[in-house]
């Protein structure tokens, strides 16, 4: 390979992704040859790059000299032949396997044997693309994320026949472009698209079960679990016509693994044309400015209880009661709310296990951040005045209260445990190293932490226990704990321990 100061990168496809990668590379001192099969597209893309760089100069984010050098580093190729001599060629065209195979076949005839062929595909198997080539060892994936200028992560994907040196070269290129590369094996959804399934699909299952509405689920995941956006807000932003097919492809690609399954409502929105913000309606409805239209909340009534019963003496619940000036009783007086804090159980199961009156039991989730919002639930047949009183007590502490129907694991426990479990399963199957899994999910999806770190924060044993109880109560293998998680929970080790 030529010296790094002389690196030439060919890019096939001058659309949003191709142009974004070209701009990033050019500003990093890489010589870029940009080609698009549609006449005039590549020169137009370069003009757009020049305009964006000029804006950066105006904002003092880039010097005029650096912007000029970057523009000089890009040239438009009029044919694939013009990419001859490139050290690396990155394909960034439409997600069509036959088109990509044809491009790779043609490039192999043009490029020298030491040139690397990479695809920016987000969903197609690298091995399938490489089938078109005679020398498959030099074919790999290099997946950038949109928008390229803002997203720091790059997935470097090795197919079964990819030479280690080829992956090394792509890692080095990503680092030169100021990005964080992670090494991933060739598998459905690679790392980020696969790892992102749990957050949205578990929320969909909670919605499907009638436990809570989309707005309540989103509020819990933002306020209590630290996510920048709730799962339904996220799907509406990305587009359900994007999220649903990816979910379906990955579910099928992993041979219908229950952990990856969605629900009928997911596909029904696509069929109805409710694709999210782009159509003005998805899980939410939107006004002309793209703002969510939310139904007014039902007014809450209720008089705070004279006292509460804490059969388990939970410290967090005692602190909440003290803050609100509510006396705590250790023994049941036959009338007061009986407040519990189950892990992985629904209120019904926990009340029966503890031998308390399920009609007066109020379950509160204390596993996540309760400084702004608290989630509560009651068993079927519960006295509604008891839940109203507990809600009034908790609102009196200055917190928002989300009341849900009975659910094992509430909302936050379920989704957090499922995200962590999927991260552990990725480590178990060797999709990437534990460190790369956490880095990729944090940078690629903007999660507050990576999934393995999430298990550690909640507690590896606690995460494992939540999943075991979810599986036991629901009878579903969807909640089957990863062997990676189980072993580390039993051994008392952190989730990222190799």
Secondary structure as the mmCIF struct_conf table of DSSP 4:
data_model
#
loop_
_struct_conf.conf_type_id
_struct_conf.id
_struct_conf.beg_label_comp_id
_struct_conf.beg_label_asym_id
_struct_conf.beg_label_seq_id
_struct_conf.end_label_comp_id
_struct_conf.end_label_asym_id
_struct_conf.end_label_seq_id
HELX_RH_3T_P HELX_RH_3T_P1 UNK A 4 UNK A 6
STRN STRN1 UNK A 8 UNK A 12
BEND BEND1 UNK A 15 UNK A 15
HELX_RH_AL_P HELX_RH_AL_P1 UNK A 16 UNK A 27
TURN_TY1_P TURN_TY1_P1 UNK A 28 UNK A 29
STRN STRN2 UNK A 31 UNK A 35
BEND BEND2 UNK A 37 UNK A 38
TURN_TY1_P TURN_TY1_P2 UNK A 39 UNK A 40
HELX_RH_AL_P HELX_RH_AL_P2 UNK A 41 UNK A 58
TURN_TY1_P TURN_TY1_P3 UNK A 59 UNK A 60
BEND BEND3 UNK A 61 UNK A 62
HELX_RH_AL_P HELX_RH_AL_P3 UNK A 64 UNK A 72
TURN_TY1_P TURN_TY1_P4 UNK A 73 UNK A 73
STRN STRN3 UNK A 74 UNK A 77
BEND BEND4 UNK A 78 UNK A 79
HELX_RH_3T_P HELX_RH_3T_P2 UNK A 80 UNK A 83
TURN_TY1_P TURN_TY1_P5 UNK A 84 UNK A 85
BEND BEND5 UNK A 87 UNK A 87
STRN STRN4 UNK A 88 UNK A 91
BEND BEND6 UNK A 95 UNK A 95
HELX_RH_AL_P HELX_RH_AL_P4 UNK A 97 UNK A 110
BEND BEND7 UNK A 111 UNK A 111
TURN_TY1_P TURN_TY1_P6 UNK A 113 UNK A 114
STRN STRN5 UNK A 116 UNK A 119
BEND BEND8 UNK A 122 UNK A 124
HELX_RH_AL_P HELX_RH_AL_P5 UNK A 126 UNK A 130
TURN_TY1_P TURN_TY1_P7 UNK A 131 UNK A 132
BEND BEND9 UNK A 134 UNK A 134
HELX_RH_3T_P HELX_RH_3T_P3 UNK A 136 UNK A 138
STRN STRN6 UNK A 139 UNK A 144
BEND BEND10 UNK A 146 UNK A 147
TURN_TY1_P TURN_TY1_P8 UNK A 148 UNK A 150
STRN STRN7 UNK A 153 UNK A 158
TURN_TY1_P TURN_TY1_P9 UNK A 160 UNK A 161
HELX_RH_AL_P HELX_RH_AL_P6 UNK A 164 UNK A 176
TURN_TY1_P TURN_TY1_P10 UNK A 177 UNK A 178
STRN STRN8 UNK A 180 UNK A 185
BEND BEND11 UNK A 186 UNK A 186
TURN_TY1_P TURN_TY1_P11 UNK A 188 UNK A 191
HELX_RH_AL_P HELX_RH_AL_P7 UNK A 192 UNK A 195
TURN_TY1_P TURN_TY1_P12 UNK A 196 UNK A 196
HELX_RH_AL_P HELX_RH_AL_P8 UNK A 197 UNK A 208
TURN_TY1_P TURN_TY1_P13 UNK A 209 UNK A 210
BEND BEND12 UNK A 211 UNK A 211
HELX_RH_AL_P HELX_RH_AL_P9 UNK A 214 UNK A 223
TURN_TY1_P TURN_TY1_P14 UNK A 224 UNK A 225
BEND BEND13 UNK A 228 UNK A 229
HELX_RH_AL_P HELX_RH_AL_P10 UNK A 231 UNK A 238
HELX_RH_AL_P HELX_RH_AL_P11 UNK A 240 UNK A 253
TURN_TY1_P TURN_TY1_P15 UNK A 254 UNK A 255
BEND BEND14 UNK A 256 UNK A 256
HELX_RH_3T_P HELX_RH_3T_P4 UNK A 258 UNK A 260
HELX_RH_AL_P HELX_RH_AL_P12 UNK A 264 UNK A 271
TURN_TY1_P TURN_TY1_P16 UNK A 272 UNK A 273
STRN STRN9 UNK A 276 UNK A 276
HELX_RH_3T_P HELX_RH_3T_P5 UNK A 277 UNK A 279
TURN_TY1_P TURN_TY1_P17 UNK A 280 UNK A 280
STRN STRN10 UNK A 281 UNK A 281
BEND BEND15 UNK A 282 UNK A 284
STRN STRN11 UNK A 285 UNK A 286
TURN_TY1_P TURN_TY1_P18 UNK A 288 UNK A 289
BEND BEND16 UNK A 290 UNK A 290
STRN STRN12 UNK A 292 UNK A 293
HELX_LH_PP_P HELX_LH_PP_P1 UNK A 294 UNK A 300
HELX_LH_PP_P HELX_LH_PP_P2 UNK A 303 UNK A 305
BEND BEND17 UNK A 306 UNK A 306
STRN STRN13 UNK A 307 UNK A 309
BEND BEND18 UNK A 311 UNK A 312
HELX_RH_AL_P HELX_RH_AL_P13 UNK A 315 UNK A 324
TURN_TY1_P TURN_TY1_P19 UNK A 325 UNK A 325
STRN STRN14 UNK A 327 UNK A 329
BEND BEND19 UNK A 330 UNK A 331
BEND BEND20 UNK A 334 UNK A 336
STRN STRN15 UNK A 337 UNK A 340
BEND BEND21 UNK A 343 UNK A 344
HELX_RH_AL_P HELX_RH_AL_P14 UNK A 347 UNK A 354
TURN_TY1_P TURN_TY1_P20 UNK A 355 UNK A 355
TURN_TY1_P TURN_TY1_P21 UNK A 358 UNK A 359
BEND BEND22 UNK A 360 UNK A 360
STRN STRN16 UNK A 361 UNK A 364
BEND BEND23 UNK A 367 UNK A 368
BEND BEND24 UNK A 371 UNK A 372
STRN STRN17 UNK A 373 UNK A 377
TURN_TY1_P TURN_TY1_P22 UNK A 380 UNK A 381
HELX_RH_AL_P HELX_RH_AL_P15 UNK A 384 UNK A 395
TURN_TY1_P TURN_TY1_P23 UNK A 396 UNK A 398
STRN STRN18 UNK A 400 UNK A 404
TURN_TY1_P TURN_TY1_P24 UNK A 408 UNK A 411
HELX_RH_AL_P HELX_RH_AL_P16 UNK A 412 UNK A 428
TURN_TY1_P TURN_TY1_P25 UNK A 429 UNK A 430
BEND BEND25 UNK A 431 UNK A 432
HELX_RH_AL_P HELX_RH_AL_P17 UNK A 434 UNK A 445
BEND BEND26 UNK A 448 UNK A 449
HELX_RH_AL_P HELX_RH_AL_P18 UNK A 451 UNK A 458
HELX_RH_AL_P HELX_RH_AL_P19 UNK A 460 UNK A 474
HELX_RH_3T_P HELX_RH_3T_P6 UNK A 477 UNK A 479
HELX_LH_PP_P HELX_LH_PP_P3 UNK A 480 UNK A 482
HELX_RH_AL_P HELX_RH_AL_P20 UNK A 483 UNK A 491
TURN_TY1_P TURN_TY1_P26 UNK A 492 UNK A 492
TURN_TY1_P TURN_TY1_P27 UNK A 495 UNK A 496
#
